[in-house]
Each structure stands twice: as C-alpha cells, then as structure tokens.
Amino acid sequence: MKKLHKRSMQNLFIKIAVGFSFIWALSSCSPKVGSDLMNGDKLPKIKDKELVDRLDSLSKIEPKTFYSKLDINYKDSTTDISFKTSLKIVADSAISAIITYARIPIVTAMVTRDTITVVNKREKCYTVQSLDYLKSTFGVDFTYENMEELFLGKPLDYNIDQKYFVEHDPYHYSISTHKKRDKKRMDRRPKEDIVLNYILSDDAKFLQQTMIKSPSDSTEITVIYEERQNVNGMNVPKVVHMHIKAKDKGIYIKMDYEKVEINEPQELIIVIPEKYEKCK
C-alpha cells in the first residue's frame, strides 16, 4: 500500500468526505475500473410491467434511521488506502459520517437537505457549503435524496412519472431511462441528459447494479451491490463496489457494511470548535 504524506492524506480524507455526499466529486483520479456483471444462465421471462413495478416497490423502501460501520478501500492512480467510517442516516433529514484512520477520527461530515459541513480535526478547520456548490463545481445536479438512495441500495433517482424501458437481455433484468437505440445517439441529445440503467437480481427481488452515464462530461459510474443482507426485515447492502470513469480517469471504492442498525434511535451531531477556522 502506498504511503501518503501527512498533508496529502488529510486532503484525501476531505475529498472522500465530500465525495460520500456527492459521488461525482470523486471522478478526478484514475485506476483501472471494472464494468458490467458477468453473464450467467438465461433468466426466466418476466413481463416488462412487472419489472418496472418491482423497481417502483424498491424505491419506496425507506428505514426511518440507518447506522453502519463501513470498511472502505479507496484506489486511484496514485493512492491505495483503507479506512473506516461510521455512517448514520435519519430519513429525509441528514446524513453524517465520521472517518477514522489508524483508529483516530480524522474528518467528520454532515449533509442536510441543503448544506454540506466538513470538519477537519487535524488541520483544525471546517468547510460549510450549500448543495448548490456541488452542482456549480461538478456540473451534475445531485440531491440529498440521491445520497440516501446510494447508501441504502435503492434505485437512484427513480421517478414514478418517468417512463422506463426494459431491455430484453436474456441474462439480466435490465431497466433503463432510455431506449437502447436512443443510447447510441446520445451525442445528438441534450448535453444535460443523464442515462440511468438498473439491473435487478436474478430473482428480480433486489437491485444488483446501477449505471449512470453523463454524456456532457463523458462520466460513467457503476455501483454494484455484490452482497446484500436482511436487517430488521429490510434488505440493505453488505458489500458494494463503485467504479467511476471520467474520460481517461477513474476511481474504485469498495464498501463493506458491518454492524448495521435499522430503525434504532440515532443522534446526528457535528461540532465546529470555536478555535477552528475555515479551511483554505
């Protein structure tokens, strides 16, 4: 594992903390990345409406609170590092994360419906930004709801008013926001258009993969839910792989969920000590 300079390590944790709030914020480095799921046996045929209805049902699963310890491995072209995070979510309210390295808290972060706050404990500084900052900086309108969906393993940005198309792939239950022929003509479509593709598990009960393509900046993000687990009657992620590609750049992140709690009381607090100054 590559050894990092103290300053660069701290900057990396700040970057990852913001990236957890907005996954596109991470698409600025580059390792090799994986791609689609491997083909297996042909799957039984299921009516298109039933598959879209299943996607709708999965989008409505929402615990009131969520907690997990995350073991995270982060790789890009210059960095290969592992660390731990405590993640808390209070539905429709806030997401908080405490990032630790060598058992020492390095960064605390909280995202509300309109604000991102990051506190760097080593540098004794803090950052407070609105969610509009993410769109102006990274060019993609990512909402608080999208963050919850990503961590909880739900269909990203599902909209009941959106028309969805089932791709007749005999090996995958694949549903998309665009017809297959339209995807091949993305260079003729509006630059702000985002293509979302969902792949369900072989029994069509759970979300197994989400792919996001942004033609405007040639960015692709693949989120693979390799393993899932049942906690308090809810199916949530256990092992997640994320591959981010931006032109010739990329990032790989693996998240292992441990000690998951659902619908247990969770307190979300972030403290900015009076002596801390704004991060430069």
Phi and psi in degrees as a GROMACS rama.xvg file:
@    title "Ramachandran Plot"
@    xaxis  label "Phi"
@    yaxis  label "Psi"
@TYPE xy
-71.1679  136.205  LYS-2
-87.022  133.732  LYS-3
-103.37  144.89  LEU-4
-63.3671  144.817  HIS-5
-53.6074  -46.6502  LYS-6
-65.083  -45.7685  ARG-7
-65.074  -34.1332  SER-8
-63.312  -43.5063  MET-9
-64.5904  -40.9734  GLN-10
-63.7897  -36.6031  ASN-11
-62.412  -44.2294  LEU-12
-64.5036  -38.1561  PHE-13
-60.8613  -45.4314  ILE-14
-61.2758  -43.4152  LYS-15
-68.0127  -38.4997  ILE-16
-59.6093  -44.6151  ALA-17
-68.8049  -37.0347  VAL-18
-63.1538  -33.7563  GLY-19
-62.2877  -32.1254  PHE-20
-77.6945  -25.4692  SER-21
-152.096  96.7826  PHE-22
-63.8113  -27.2252  ILE-23
-67.0685  -19.7828  TRP-24
-64.4031  -16.0497  ALA-25
-87.8638  -8.27242  LEU-26
-82.6165  59.6142  SER-27
-133.198  13.1348  SER-28
-133.625  -158.149  CYS-29
-170.767  100.294  SER-30
-109.385  -174.871  PRO-31
-68.0528  144.629  LYS-32
-124.806  153.627  VAL-33
-84.0059  178.855  GLY-34
-137.328  -130.796  SER-35
-71.1514  166.103  ASP-36
-66.8906  150.992  LEU-37
-70.2903  145.371  MET-38
-74.0525  140.769  ASN-39
-120.831  -140.381  GLY-40
-76.4598  159.074  ASP-41
-64.3546  141.746  LYS-42
-95.6675  152.674  LEU-43
-59.4737  145.999  PRO-44
-74.0748  136.945  LYS-45
-129.652  139.529  ILE-46
-60.1482  144.686  LYS-47
-55.1848  -45.1344  ASP-48
-60.9472  -38.4018  LYS-49
-64.5808  -38.1739  GLU-50
-68.5616  -43.2038  LEU-51
-66.0797  -38.6721  VAL-52
-62.3023  -36.4561  ASP-53
-65.6305  -39.547  ARG-54
-61.346  -41.0164  LEU-55
-61.9144  -43.471  ASP-56
-63.6689  -41.2269  SER-57
-65.0593  -31.2251  LEU-58
-70.3864  -19.5513  SER-59
-93.2659  -4.91928  LYS-60
-76.6091  117.637  ILE-61
-149.135  108.865  GLU-62
-69.3646  151.042  PRO-63
-68.7494  -38.0174  LYS-64
-139.081  155.957  THR-65
-145.569  138.175  PHE-66
-140.34  141.441  TYR-67
-158.142  145.957  SER-68
-84.3481  132.77  LYS-69
-116.381  126.558  LEU-70
-93.055  122.701  ASP-71
-121.87  133.38  ILE-72
-115.373  126.29  ASN-73
-121.126  128.394  TYR-74
-133.308  136.874  LYS-75
-140.367  -166.02  ASP-76
-66.6923  -20.295  SER-77
-120.537  -7.41916  THR-78
-135.221  139.677  THR-79
-140.508  104.238  ASP-80
-140.038  146.047  ILE-81
-120.633  144.189  SER-82
-159.227  176.39  PHE-83
-118.551  150.378  LYS-84
-139.407  139.359  THR-85
-99.5208  120.393  SER-86
-112.593  130.414  LEU-87
-128.104  140.043  LYS-88
-133.186  129.741  ILE-89
-111.863  115.493  VAL-90
-51.9903  133.64  ALA-91
59.3562  21.7956  ASP-92
-131.334  -65.5195  SER-93
-161.831  156.265  ALA-94
-124.147  132.737  ILE-95
-127.169  150.945  SER-96
-142.593  138.627  ALA-97
-118.397  115.348  ILE-98
-96.6136  126.67  ILE-99
-120.457  149.014  THR-100
-136.49  127.384  TYR-101
55.9136  38.3267  ALA-102
67.1034  12.0157  ARG-103
-110.933  125.788  ILE-104
-60.468  126.395  PRO-105
-105.957  -45.4146  ILE-106
-138.744  138.018  VAL-107
-117.362  144.275  THR-108
-142.672  148.128  ALA-109
-141.935  135.886  MET-110
-119.132  126.082  VAL-111
-108.467  -171.538  THR-112
-67.2236  -16.7571  ARG-113
-138.201  0.618753  ASP-114
-140.819  143.809  THR-115
-115.72  128.159  ILE-116
-123.643  127.15  THR-117
-127.239  128.57  VAL-118
-115.588  120.924  VAL-119
-96.8568  107.032  ASN-120
-72.7266  -32.2801  LYS-121
-74.6175  -41.6766  ARG-122
-83.9123  -7.46865  GLU-123
53.6931  52.6171  LYS-124
-144.894  171.149  CYS-125
-144.583  161.171  TYR-126
-134.328  132.626  THR-127
-127.703  121.452  VAL-128
-136.882  154.261  GLN-129
-83.0631  163.361  SER-130
-65.1933  -22.356  LEU-131
-62.2112  -28.5213  ASP-132
-59.7266  -37.3775  TYR-133
-65.2705  -42.3873  LEU-134
-68.2687  -42.9468  LYS-135
-67.7364  -29.7821  SER-136
-85.4988  -41.9035  THR-137
-110.477  -7.63956  PHE-138
79.9209  8.53341  GLY-139
-127.102  133.641  VAL-140
-86.2312  89.7405  ASP-141
-103.218  127.249  PHE-142
-99.0543  168.805  THR-143
-60.0106  -40.5786  TYR-144
-59.2147  -38.3178  GLU-145
-60.8625  -36.4681  ASN-146
-64.3417  -45.388  MET-147
-59.9178  -45.5178  GLU-148
-59.2351  -42.1454  GLU-149
-62.1869  -49.2828  LEU-150
-71.0169  -31.0965  PHE-151
-89.5473  -1.95112  LEU-152
73.7934  33.2847  GLY-153
-99.8539  163.264  LYS-154
-61.093  121.079  PRO-155
-70.0045  126.121  LEU-156
61.8335  30.2315  ASP-157
-65.0526  137.51  TYR-158
-135.581  120.473  ASN-159
-61.2398  -23.8934  ILE-160
-86.5782  -7.72964  ASP-161
-80.9872  140.848  GLN-162
-85.6223  132.28  LYS-163
-116.428  151.069  TYR-164
-123.801  128.795  PHE-165
-87.7788  126.122  VAL-166
-86.8923  127.233  GLU-167
-82.7718  70.5363  HIS-168
-97.844  117.117  ASP-169
-67.3259  -13.286  PRO-170
-103.989  -12.0557  TYR-171
-140.909  147.427  HIS-172
-90.5856  94.6579  TYR-173
-114.502  129.248  SER-174
-127.381  137.018  ILE-175
-135.061  159.048  SER-176
-80.0864  -10.875  THR-177
-133.042  149.329  HIS-178
-67.3901  154.494  LYS-179
-58.5745  -42.0635  LYS-180
-68.6637  -29.4344  ARG-181
-70.1384  -32.8823  ASP-182
-62.5602  -32.0332  LYS-183
-75.7118  -10.5036  LYS-184
-115.059  26.8772  ARG-185
-62.4788  -24.4741  MET-186
-68.5486  -15.6758  ASP-187
-98.1699  -6.00704  ARG-188
-92.939  167.004  ARG-189
-55.3546  139.082  PRO-190
-63.1858  -25.2812  LYS-191
-81.809  -3.27701  GLU-192
-66.125  132.606  ASP-193
-116.495  132.702  ILE-194
-101.622  126.392  VAL-195
-115.015  133.502  LEU-196
-130.017  129.031  ASN-197
-114.718  137.089  TYR-198
-119.042  125.46  ILE-199
-88.7854  163.623  LEU-200
-65.0537  166.164  SER-201
-62.8827  -20.7453  ASP-202
-96.8762  4.59281  ASP-203
62.4903  21.9262  ALA-204
-97.3199  -24.6798  LYS-205
-135.991  161.103  PHE-206
-79.4819  127.573  LEU-207
-107.478  -27.8954  GLN-208
-157.946  145.373  GLN-209
-128.462  134.079  THR-210
-120.106  132.663  MET-211
-120.684  126.68  ILE-212
-122.506  130.259  LYS-213
-118.404  96.6089  SER-214
-60.1759  -27.8314  PRO-215
-62.2303  -32.0611  SER-216
-127.059  16.9563  ASP-217
55.132  34.4763  SER-218
-96.6766  136.777  THR-219
-130.904  135.387  GLU-220
-127.458  128.532  ILE-221
-118.433  124.287  THR-222
-114.151  116.879  VAL-223
-112.753  120.911  ILE-224
-91.6928  87.2543  TYR-225
-65.8861  -41.7245  GLU-226
-133.213  148.054  GLU-227
-129.031  167.496  ARG-228
-145.249  152.065  GLN-229
-100.245  123.208  ASN-230
-131.492  122.718  VAL-231
51.0401  39.4149  ASN-232
80.7571  4.21009  GLY-233
-115.525  140.852  MET-234
-92.0313  118.856  ASN-235
-132.671  165.788  VAL-236
-64.9829  153.066  PRO-237
-122.517  -47.0817  LYS-238
-130.333  125.721  VAL-239
-127.564  136.416  VAL-240
-116.42  133.966  HIS-241
-123.706  128.6  MET-242
-118.204  123.579  HIS-243
-117.835  122.644  ILE-244
-122.434  130.813  LYS-245
-133.417  100.379  ALA-246
56.5376  -113.037  LYS-247
-99.3566  17.2567  ASP-248
-116.373  161.506  LYS-249
-168.731  163.593  GLY-250
-141.999  145.109  ILE-251
-123.167  132.602  TYR-252
-132.208  130.986  ILE-253
-116.091  133.923  LYS-254
-123.898  124.958  MET-255
-107.763  119.333  ASP-256
-88.2008  126.752  TYR-257
-130.719  154.486  GLU-258
52.2421  48.23  LYS-259
-72.3131  136.243  VAL-260
-124.819  135.222  GLU-261
-126.618  133.31  ILE-262
60.2548  29.2957  ASN-263
-100.316  148.945  GLU-264
-55.9502  131.064  PRO-265
-131.663  132.424  GLN-266
-105.878  125.983  GLU-267
-106.794  113.904  LEU-268
-137.06  135.403  ILE-269
-131.7  128.527  ILE-270
-113.795  130.363  VAL-271
-108.102  105.533  ILE-272
-58.0648  148.019  PRO-273
-60.5381  -30.2718  GLU-274
-78.496  -12.4534  LYS-275
-72.0261  142.037  TYR-276
-108.854  167.848  GLU-277
-67.33  137.057  LYS-278
-66.1142  141.116  CYS-279
